[in-house]
Amino acid sequence: MEWKSVKVPSGSKLFKAHNFTFMSKGHSWHLEVDEFSDGTFSGHGEHSTDRNSFVESVSGKSLSDCLTALIERVQSRNP
């Protein structure tokens, strides 16, 4: 099924969520990159055990761009 061709009601959006777990230096992070039917991507994340610790949203032209940016943001927190 080509999900990008599904018709949705006016005012609504359909997107595909890509979920990842990133582990670094004893910490794990839940990362999500949302893929929109218009070809845009946005991502965000949070620490797996501390819901108050989150990764600021990013956007990019691909899943890889967003995932790379999220990982870089996590790495900058845990030098």
C-alpha positions as CSV (number, residue, x, y, z in Angstrom):
1,M,0.0,0.0,0.0
2,E,1.3,3.4,-0.9
3,W,0.3,5.4,2.3
4,K,1.2,8.8,0.8
5,S,-1.7,8.5,-1.7
6,V,-4.4,7.9,1.0
7,K,-6.9,10.8,1.0
8,V,-7.5,12.3,4.4
9,P,-10.2,14.8,5.5
10,S,-9.5,18.5,5.2
11,G,-7.6,19.9,8.1
12,S,-6.0,16.6,9.1
13,K,-2.6,15.1,8.4
14,L,-1.4,11.5,7.9
15,F,2.2,10.7,8.7
16,K,4.4,7.7,9.2
17,A,6.3,7.4,12.5
18,H,9.7,5.8,12.6
19,N,10.7,4.8,16.1
20,F,14.3,4.2,17.3
21,T,16.1,3.5,20.6
22,F,19.5,5.1,20.8
23,M,21.9,3.9,23.5
24,S,25.0,5.9,24.4
25,K,27.2,6.0,27.4
26,G,24.8,4.1,29.7
27,H,21.7,6.1,28.7
28,S,19.0,5.2,26.3
29,W,16.8,7.6,24.3
30,H,13.5,7.1,22.4
31,L,13.7,8.9,19.1
32,E,10.8,9.4,16.7
33,V,11.0,10.8,13.1
34,D,7.7,11.6,11.5
35,E,7.5,11.3,7.7
36,F,4.8,13.4,6.1
37,S,3.2,12.7,2.7
38,D,4.6,16.0,1.3
39,G,8.2,14.7,1.7
40,T,9.1,16.6,4.8
41,F,10.5,15.0,8.0
42,S,10.5,16.1,11.6
43,G,11.9,14.4,14.7
44,H,12.0,14.6,18.5
45,G,13.1,12.4,21.3
46,E,13.1,11.8,25.1
47,H,15.3,10.0,27.6
48,S,13.9,6.5,28.2
49,T,13.7,6.8,32.0
50,D,13.4,10.6,32.5
51,R,10.4,12.0,30.7
52,N,11.5,15.5,31.7
53,S,14.7,15.1,29.6
54,F,13.8,15.6,25.9
55,V,15.6,16.3,22.6
56,E,14.5,19.5,20.9
57,S,12.6,19.0,17.6
58,V,14.5,18.9,14.3
59,S,13.5,18.9,10.7
60,G,15.2,17.6,7.5
61,K,14.9,16.5,4.0
62,S,15.2,12.8,4.9
63,L,14.8,10.2,7.6
64,S,18.6,10.0,7.8
65,D,19.0,13.8,8.2
66,C,16.6,13.9,11.1
67,L,18.0,10.9,12.8
68,T,21.5,12.2,12.5
69,A,20.5,15.6,13.9
70,L,18.8,13.9,16.9
71,I,21.8,11.7,17.6
72,E,24.1,14.8,17.5
73,R,21.9,16.6,20.0
74,V,21.9,13.6,22.3
75,Q,25.7,13.4,22.0
76,S,26.1,17.1,22.8
77,R,24.4,16.4,26.2
78,N,26.6,13.4,27.0
79,P,30.2,14.4,26.1
